[in-house]
Amino acid sequence: MEKIVIIPTYNEKENIANILQAIFSLNQQFHVLVIDDGSPDGTAQIVKDLFAKYPNQLFIEERTGKLGLGTAYIHGFKWCLKNGYEFIFEMDADFSHNPKDLINLYNACKEGNADVAIGSRYVPGGKIENWPLDRHIYSRGGAIYTKLITWMPVNDPTAGFVCYKRKVLETINLNTINFVGYAFQIEMKFAAWKLGFKIKEVPIVFIDRKEGVSKMSKGIIKEGVFGVLSMQWQSILGSYNKLKRRK
C-alpha cells in the first residue's frame, strides 16, 4: 500500500462510478477512499456496490451529515495514516481534476523531491476551462490576495488537487485545522510551508463540472478572506498552533 486518493462526496451519483473507473483504469495501483457525508442521492451505495469490482482497492467512510470539505479531508488523512499509506492525494469527484494528472503529482513527490505537489491552474501550462467570468475573478483574486497576505510562494493556494507525503500529514497538527472550504486548502499548504516542507506546483487543466451541483458559496468565499488574515496574524504573533509536531 503506497498511494491513495481521498474523494469527498455529497450528492455525486452522476460522477462517482465514472471517476472511480477512470482512476483504477490508470493501472498505477492507486487505492481510493471515498468520504461520503450522508448523500441523500445514494452516492455511498453506488460506491459499496463497486467493492466487488475493485477488491482491496476501494474503501468508504460514511458520515452522518454534511460536515464540510475540510473535516472530510481531515477524517480521510487520519484514516490513511492509520492504514500505512505513504502518498495521500486530494481530488474532486466531478472530473474537474483529470485522473491522469494523479501520475504527475505522484512523480513530483516520488521522484522530484517535493513533499507537497499541487495541481496548479496558475503556473505555465495550467489553465481553466468552462468557468464564467465571476468564478475566474473570485479564484484568481483569491490566489493573489492570499499570496500578498501570507507571503507563501504558491500561485494556486486554493487548489484541491494535491499529493502529500506521509511525513507532512504526520507533522501538521490535524486536530487544530478547522476551516471548511477555501481556507482549509490554504491552511494546509500554509502549515506545510511554515514547517519547511518543499512545495511544487504541477500544471493542470481544470475543467468545470458537467454533472452535479457546485459546492461553492458566499460563506466559503468569506471564510477564505478572513481565514487568510487569521492565519497570518497568528503566525506573526507566534501562536500558530497548527505547526505543533505530533508526538
FENMOWO-V963476 format. One record per residue. N is the residue number from 1. RES is the residue in three letters. SS is DSSP state (A for helix, B for strand, O for the rest). PSI is psi in degrees with one decimal (none if undefined). NEAR is the number of other ideal C-beta (glycine too) atoms within 10 Angstrom. Layout:
n=(N/N)
res=(RES/RES)
ss=(SS/SS)
psi=(PSI/PSI)
near=(NEAR/NEAR)
This chain:
n=(1/2/3/4/5/6/7/8/9/10/11/12/13/14/15/16/17/18/19/20/21/22/23/24/25/26/27/28/29/30/31/32/33/34/35/36/37/38/39/40/41/42/43/44/45/46/47/48/49/50/51/52/53/54/55/56/57/58/59/60/61/62/63/64/65/66/67/68/69/70/71/72/73/74/75/76/77/78/79/80/81/82/83/84/85/86/87/88/89/90/91/92/93/94/95/96/97/98/99/100/101/102/103/104/105/106/107/108/109/110/111/112/113/114/115/116/117/118/119/120/121/122/123/124/125/126/127/128/129/130/131/132/133/134/135/136/137/138/139/140/141/142/143/144/145/146/147/148/149/150/151/152/153/154/155/156/157/158/159/160/161/162/163/164/165/166/167/168/169/170/171/172/173/174/175/176/177/178/179/180/181/182/183/184/185/186/187/188/189/190/191/192/193/194/195/196/197/198/199/200/201/202/203/204/205/206/207/208/209/210/211/212/213/214/215/216/217/218/219/220/221/222/223/224/225/226/227/228/229/230/231/232/233/234/235/236/237/238/239/240/241/242/243/244/245/246/247)
res=(MET/GLU/LYS/ILE/VAL/ILE/ILE/PRO/THR/TYR/ASN/GLU/LYS/GLU/ASN/ILE/ALA/ASN/ILE/LEU/GLN/ALA/ILE/PHE/SER/LEU/ASN/GLN/GLN/PHE/HIS/VAL/LEU/VAL/ILE/ASP/ASP/GLY/SER/PRO/ASP/GLY/THR/ALA/GLN/ILE/VAL/LYS/ASP/LEU/PHE/ALA/LYS/TYR/PRO/ASN/GLN/LEU/PHE/ILE/GLU/GLU/ARG/THR/GLY/LYS/LEU/GLY/LEU/GLY/THR/ALA/TYR/ILE/HIS/GLY/PHE/LYS/TRP/CYS/LEU/LYS/ASN/GLY/TYR/GLU/PHE/ILE/PHE/GLU/MET/ASP/ALA/ASP/PHE/SER/HIS/ASN/PRO/LYS/ASP/LEU/ILE/ASN/LEU/TYR/ASN/ALA/CYS/LYS/GLU/GLY/ASN/ALA/ASP/VAL/ALA/ILE/GLY/SER/ARG/TYR/VAL/PRO/GLY/GLY/LYS/ILE/GLU/ASN/TRP/PRO/LEU/ASP/ARG/HIS/ILE/TYR/SER/ARG/GLY/GLY/ALA/ILE/TYR/THR/LYS/LEU/ILE/THR/TRP/MET/PRO/VAL/ASN/ASP/PRO/THR/ALA/GLY/PHE/VAL/CYS/TYR/LYS/ARG/LYS/VAL/LEU/GLU/THR/ILE/ASN/LEU/ASN/THR/ILE/ASN/PHE/VAL/GLY/TYR/ALA/PHE/GLN/ILE/GLU/MET/LYS/PHE/ALA/ALA/TRP/LYS/LEU/GLY/PHE/LYS/ILE/LYS/GLU/VAL/PRO/ILE/VAL/PHE/ILE/ASP/ARG/LYS/GLU/GLY/VAL/SER/LYS/MET/SER/LYS/GLY/ILE/ILE/LYS/GLU/GLY/VAL/PHE/GLY/VAL/LEU/SER/MET/GLN/TRP/GLN/SER/ILE/LEU/GLY/SER/TYR/ASN/LYS/LEU/LYS/ARG/ARG/LYS)
ss=(O/O/B/B/B/B/B/B/B/O/O/O/O/O/O/A/A/A/A/A/A/A/A/A/O/O/O/O/O/O/B/B/B/B/B/B/O/O/O/O/O/O/A/A/A/A/A/A/A/O/O/O/O/O/O/O/O/B/B/B/B/B/O/O/O/O/O/O/A/A/A/A/A/A/A/A/A/A/A/A/A/A/O/O/O/O/B/B/B/B/O/O/O/O/O/O/O/O/O/O/A/A/A/A/A/A/A/A/A/A/O/O/O/O/O/B/B/B/B/B/O/O/O/O/O/O/B/B/B/O/O/O/A/A/A/A/A/A/A/A/A/A/A/A/A/A/A/A/A/A/O/O/O/O/O/O/O/O/O/O/O/B/B/B/B/A/A/A/A/A/A/O/O/A/A/A/O/O/O/O/O/A/A/A/A/A/A/A/A/A/A/A/A/A/O/O/O/O/B/B/B/B/B/O/B/B/B/O/O/O/O/O/O/O/O/O/O/A/A/A/A/A/A/A/A/A/A/A/A/A/A/A/A/A/A/A/A/O/O/O/A/A/A/O/O/O/O)
psi=(114.6/-47.0/140.8/143.1/123.9/126.8/106.8/140.5/145.0/110.1/63.0/34.5/-27.2/-22.5/-28.4/-45.8/-39.4/-39.7/-36.5/-43.9/-41.2/-40.0/-48.2/-25.1/-12.7/-22.6/41.8/16.6/33.5/138.0/162.3/133.2/116.4/130.4/106.1/127.6/57.3/39.1/120.7/-10.6/1.0/16.6/-45.5/-40.2/-36.6/-43.4/-47.2/-32.0/-17.0/-1.1/-42.0/-31.2/-32.5/65.3/137.2/17.5/-29.2/131.6/157.3/141.8/121.4/132.4/162.7/-6.8/177.6/93.9/-3.2/149.0/-46.2/-47.0/-30.1/-45.5/-39.4/-44.0/-46.5/-40.5/-46.4/-39.8/-45.3/-39.2/-43.7/-32.7/11.2/17.1/146.5/-28.4/119.8/124.0/149.0/140.4/143.9/158.2/-9.7/13.3/10.7/-24.5/126.2/120.2/-30.1/-26.5/-13.1/-37.2/-41.3/-39.9/-41.9/-45.9/-33.0/-34.4/-41.1/-44.1/-21.9/5.8/16.2/145.5/-30.0/124.1/125.8/128.0/104.8/134.8/-14.6/34.0/161.8/127.8/-16.4/150.6/172.2/138.0/141.8/22.8/142.4/163.7/-40.5/-35.3/-40.3/-44.6/-47.2/-45.5/-51.0/-41.5/-40.4/-37.6/-44.3/-43.9/-45.5/-42.7/-39.3/-40.7/-44.1/-20.7/11.2/128.7/58.1/125.7/-23.8/69.0/-20.3/4.6/139.9/15.5/99.4/147.3/127.0/135.2/150.4/-42.8/-27.3/-48.1/-24.5/-27.6/-42.8/137.4/89.7/-24.3/-15.5/8.0/116.7/-11.1/160.6/-49.4/-117.0/-46.7/-31.6/-48.7/-40.7/-44.9/-39.0/-42.4/-39.5/-44.7/-44.6/-42.0/-45.1/-29.5/-1.8/11.3/148.9/123.5/133.1/134.6/128.1/125.5/136.8/160.4/115.1/122.1/125.2/145.9/144.9/-24.8/147.9/-171.4/136.2/144.2/3.1/142.8/164.8/-33.7/-38.9/-40.5/-44.2/-41.5/-39.2/-44.7/-51.8/-28.0/-40.3/-44.5/-43.1/-44.1/-47.1/-38.4/-45.4/-37.6/-44.2/-38.6/-8.0/19.1/25.2/88.3/-2.5/-14.6/4.8/123.8/139.8/138.5/none)
near=(12/14/20/21/25/25/26/27/27/23/20/27/19/17/23/25/16/15/22/23/13/15/22/19/10/12/6/14/10/20/21/21/22/27/24/25/22/15/20/9/15/13/26/22/14/21/25/14/11/20/13/8/12/16/8/8/17/19/19/19/17/16/18/7/8/14/17/21/23/21/18/25/23/22/19/23/24/14/17/25/15/8/12/10/22/15/20/24/28/25/25/19/25/23/17/22/26/16/20/13/19/23/13/16/29/20/14/22/24/17/8/14/10/21/21/23/27/29/28/23/25/22/17/9/11/19/13/17/10/11/16/8/7/8/14/12/11/17/21/15/12/19/21/13/15/28/17/11/15/21/11/20/10/24/19/27/30/22/25/20/24/25/29/29/21/17/12/21/21/13/19/25/14/18/12/14/18/15/23/19/22/27/28/25/24/26/25/26/24/25/22/25/19/16/15/9/18/16/19/18/24/24/16/25/15/24/16/14/17/11/12/19/11/10/17/13/11/7/10/20/16/13/22/25/16/11/22/26/14/15/23/18/12/14/17/9/8/7/8/20/9/21/18/12/9/11/3)
